Amino acid sequence: MTSTTMPRSARCGALALRAFTALLVAASLSFSVAIGSADVSRAQDAEPAASSPDGAAQPAEPRRFVIRFLTEGEFPPFNYYDDEGVLSGFNVDLARAICLEAGAACDIKVRPWEELIIGLRRGDADAVIAAHRVTAGGLAEVDFSDRYFYTPGRFAARKGGDVTDVGPDELDGVTIGVAKGTAHEAFVKAFYRDSRIVVFENPELAREALQQEKVDLVFDDAISLAFWLNGSLSRQCCEFKGEAFLEPKYFGDGLAVALPRNDPQIKILINNALKRVRQSGRFQELVERYFPVRIY
């Protein structure tokens, strides 16, 4: 058999090659361990992603350094200038609460009502908070946040009267005053056909008729009625009767913050902040401050 013994010089070279290879492998392993440790360190330092109840990762909430709001200044108690010329109101304080919950600075500018949506679509602001009703026409132009307020219709009657229940069957033959050309007129004509409906040129005349006992009830916007009932003009004559009516067909689908259609992140940010404002109790505090008579 032919010998295959490797010469000494060749064996030495092979041993040296194996040793060098081993050193390379060891160095590679050490480098991998170091990189892995650094990755773990970075992963521990990073903020963990939120998870849904089923364990799926959720995207982080959008952030803004400042949220730019537009509003107008002639619609108390939602947005108006107080006696000292300071911008105030339910919407104004709600915007500030949203900014606080979102961790953003608040920039609130006043524009005339007819310029609000134009300014939003032009990019002058991130949002409009001015008691906009959510309607099909509005949705064709802008997006909206979650609803934050509703404007129901309600009945009012003189204190100490016989009216307690305001269902259609209970108001058979009862005289109801309502303003002409309003959703409230349409509502009572649709559902209270057995009542005597008296139409007035405006809500003020209907309320005067109630004070003078010319009608048994008035049906009107709950917000304006609440301020009349609690103000001096009513002379404390009257009070709400029955429950609030919220049918969207007549009274709209609520009030919401108007938002750009091309910025889904601001919608997420404001909706999440609105939710936290409610959870904190701040929203109810604002309602009680600006609406002294419960409207619901």
C-alpha positions in Angstrom: 0.0 0.0 0.0 1.3 3.4 -0.9 1.9 5.5 2.2 -0.3 8.6 2.6 1.6 10.0 5.6 1.7 13.8 5.3 5.2 15.4 5.4 6.0 17.3 8.7 5.9 20.6 7.0 2.5 20.0 5.5 1.1 18.7 8.8 2.4 21.8 10.6 0.8 24.0 8.0 -2.5 22.1 8.3 -2.4 22.4 12.1 -1.8 26.1 11.8 -4.7 26.5 9.3 -7.0 24.7 11.7 -5.9 26.9 14.6 -6.5 30.0 12.6 -9.9 28.8 11.5 -10.8 28.1 15.1 -9.8 31.6 16.1 -12.0 33.0 13.3 -15.0 31.0 14.5 -14.5 32.1 18.1 -14.1 35.7 17.1 -17.3 35.4 15.0 -19.2 33.9 17.9 -18.0 36.6 20.3 -19.0 39.3 17.8 -22.5 37.7 17.4 -23.0 37.5 21.2 -22.0 41.2 21.5 -24.4 42.3 18.8 -27.1 40.2 20.3 -26.5 41.8 23.7 -26.6 45.2 22.2 -29.9 44.4 20.4 -31.4 43.1 23.7 -30.2 46.3 25.4 -31.8 48.5 22.7 -35.0 46.4 22.8 -35.2 46.9 26.6 -34.7 50.6 26.2 -37.3 51.0 23.5 -40.9 51.7 24.5 -43.0 48.5 24.1 -45.6 48.5 21.4 -49.2 48.4 22.6 -51.0 45.1 22.2 -54.7 44.3 21.6 -56.5 41.8 23.8 -55.7 39.0 21.3 -52.0 39.8 21.5 -51.6 41.5 18.2 -49.3 44.6 18.2 -51.1 47.9 17.8 -49.5 51.0 16.1 -48.3 53.7 18.4 -50.6 56.7 18.9 -49.7 59.6 16.7 -48.1 62.6 18.3 -48.2 66.4 17.6 -46.3 69.2 19.2 -49.2 71.5 18.7 -52.8 71.1 17.7 -54.2 74.0 15.7 -57.9 74.6 16.3 -60.3 77.0 14.6 -63.5 78.2 16.3 -65.8 81.2 16.2 -66.7 83.7 18.9 -70.5 84.3 18.8 -72.2 81.1 19.9 -72.5 81.0 23.7 -72.2 78.8 25.7 -70.0 76.9 23.2 -67.6 79.5 22.0 -67.8 83.2 22.8 -65.9 86.2 24.2 -66.7 86.9 27.9 -67.2 90.3 29.5 -63.4 90.8 29.7 -62.9 89.9 26.1 -61.4 86.5 26.8 -62.3 83.6 24.4 -64.4 81.2 26.5 -67.0 78.4 26.2 -67.6 74.7 26.3 -65.8 74.1 23.0 -62.9 76.3 23.9 -62.2 74.5 27.2 -62.8 71.1 25.6 -60.2 71.9 22.9 -57.7 72.7 25.7 -58.6 69.5 27.5 -58.0 67.5 24.3 -54.6 69.2 23.9 -53.7 68.4 27.5 -54.6 64.7 27.1 -52.7 64.5 23.7 -49.6 66.1 25.3 -49.7 68.9 22.7 -49.7 72.7 22.9 -53.0 74.3 21.9 -53.4 77.0 19.3 -57.0 78.3 19.1 -57.8 81.0 16.5 -61.2 82.6 15.9 -62.7 83.0 12.4 -66.2 83.9 11.2 -68.4 80.8 11.0 -68.5 80.8 7.2 -64.7 80.7 7.0 -64.1 77.8 9.4 -64.4 74.8 7.0 -62.7 76.8 4.2 -59.8 77.4 6.5 -59.6 73.7 7.5 -59.6 72.5 3.9 -57.0 75.0 3.0 -54.7 73.7 5.8 -54.9 76.7 8.1 -55.8 74.3 11.0 -55.8 70.7 12.1 -59.3 70.8 13.5 -62.4 73.0 13.8 -64.3 72.9 17.1 -67.4 75.1 16.8 -70.5 72.9 17.4 -70.7 71.5 13.9 -73.4 69.0 13.4 -72.6 65.8 11.6 -74.5 65.7 8.4 -74.3 64.0 5.0 -73.4 67.4 3.5 -70.7 68.0 6.0 -69.2 64.5 5.5 -68.9 65.3 1.8 -66.4 68.1 2.6 -64.6 67.0 5.8 -64.2 64.2 8.3 -65.5 64.2 11.8 -64.3 63.0 15.2 -66.4 60.9 17.5 -69.5 62.8 18.6 -69.0 64.7 21.8 -72.4 66.3 22.3 -76.0 66.0 21.2 -78.7 68.6 20.9 -82.0 67.0 21.7 -85.5 68.3 21.5 -87.5 68.7 24.8 -90.9 69.8 26.1 -91.3 72.5 28.7 -94.4 73.3 30.7 -95.5 75.6 33.5 -94.5 74.5 37.0 -97.2 72.8 39.0 -99.2 71.8 35.9 -100.9 68.5 35.2 -98.5 67.4 32.5 -96.1 64.7 33.6 -95.8 62.2 30.8 -95.1 63.6 27.3 -95.8 60.5 25.2 -98.1 61.1 22.2 -101.0 59.2 23.8 -100.8 61.3 27.0 -100.9 64.6 25.0 -104.1 63.9 23.1 -105.8 67.3 22.8 -103.0 69.2 24.6 -101.8 72.4 23.1 -98.2 72.4 22.0 -96.4 75.6 20.9 -93.5 75.3 18.4 -91.5 77.6 16.2 -92.3 77.8 12.5 -90.0 76.0 9.9 -88.0 74.1 12.5 -87.1 70.4 13.0 -89.2 70.7 16.2 -92.3 71.6 14.2 -91.7 68.7 11.8 -91.3 66.3 14.8 -94.4 67.2 16.7 -96.5 67.2 13.5 -95.2 63.7 12.7 -95.7 62.1 16.1 -98.3 64.3 18.0 -101.1 64.3 15.4 -103.8 64.2 18.1 -102.4 67.3 19.9 -103.3 70.8 19.1 -100.2 72.3 17.5 -99.8 76.1 17.5 -97.0 77.4 15.2 -95.2 80.7 16.1 -92.9 82.8 14.0 -90.0 82.1 16.4 -89.2 80.3 19.6 -89.4 83.5 21.7 -93.0 84.0 20.8 -93.8 80.3 21.7 -92.2 80.7 25.1 -94.1 83.9 25.8 -97.3 82.0 24.9 -96.3 79.4 27.5 -95.8 82.0 30.2 -99.2 83.5 29.4 -100.9 80.1 29.5 -101.9 80.3 25.9 -100.3 76.9 25.3 -99.8 73.9 27.6 -96.3 73.0 26.3 -93.6 74.2 24.1 -91.3 71.9 22.1 -87.9 73.3 21.3 -84.1 72.9 21.3 -83.1 71.6 24.7 -80.0 73.8 25.0 -81.7 77.1 24.3 -84.7 76.0 26.4 -82.3 75.2 29.3 -80.9 78.8 29.3 -84.3 80.3 29.0 -85.6 78.2 31.9 -82.7 79.2 34.1 -82.6 82.8 33.0 -84.5 85.9 34.0 -86.8 86.0 30.9 -88.7 83.0 32.0 -89.4 84.4 35.5 -88.9 80.8 36.7 -92.3 80.0 35.3 -91.6 76.7 33.7 -89.6 73.5 33.7 -88.7 70.5 31.5 -91.2 67.8 31.2 -90.5 64.2 30.1 -87.4 62.8 28.4 -85.1 64.2 25.8 -85.7 63.3 22.1 -82.6 62.4 20.1 -84.0 61.2 16.7 -81.2 61.9 14.2 -83.6 62.4 11.4 -84.9 65.5 13.1 -82.2 66.6 15.5 -79.0 65.6 13.7 -76.3 63.0 14.5 -74.6 65.0 17.2 -71.8 67.6 17.4 -68.2 66.7 16.5 -64.8 68.2 15.8 -64.4 68.8 12.0 -61.2 67.3 10.6 -59.4 67.1 7.3 -60.2 64.1 5.2 -56.6 63.6 4.3 -55.2 63.4 7.8 -56.3 60.1 9.5 -53.6 60.5 12.3 -55.2 63.7 13.7 -58.5 61.8 13.9 -57.0 59.0 15.9 -55.2 61.5 18.1 -58.3 63.6 18.9 -60.6 60.6 19.3 -58.2 59.0 21.8 -57.8 62.3 23.7 -61.6 62.8 23.8 -62.0 59.3 25.3 -59.5 60.2 28.0 -61.2 63.5 28.7 -64.4 61.6 29.4 -62.7 58.9 31.5 -61.0 61.6 33.7 -64.3 63.2 34.6 -63.2 66.5 33.0 -65.9 66.3 30.3 -68.7 66.1 32.9 -67.2 69.0 34.8 -67.4 71.2 31.6 -71.0 70.1 31.0 -72.0 71.1 34.5 -70.1 74.4 34.2 -71.7 75.6 31.0 -75.1 73.9 31.1 -76.5 74.6 34.6 -79.9 72.9 33.7 -79.6 69.3 32.6 -80.6 69.0 28.9 -80.9 65.2 28.8 
